[in-house]
Amino acid sequence: MRGRAKWAIGMNKINPKKLLRSKWTAVHPTNKEKHFLITELKLDDEGEVIHCLIEAVLTKREEAINWQDLKDSERWVQGWT
């Protein structure tokens, strides 16, 4: 692929400051949990993400997630599909 950096292939671009209330779709859903929302986000004084909570829309189950994992397009798609 011309014009794309190798690191960008298979990676979702994410701006941490716009992460709160963003929508995500699991590529391989488990327990019928496909659609998710980022419901809690904490940043340190430098603006780095120190806590991220994701919630399954269907079950309302919440869990802490490493926000960097959302960059993996083999696991997550930005938005609801």
Secondary structure, 3 states (H helix, E strand, C coil): CCCCCHHHCCECCCCHHHCCCCEEEEEEEECCEEEEEEEEEEECCCCCEEEEEEEECCCCCEEECCHHHHHECCCEEECCC
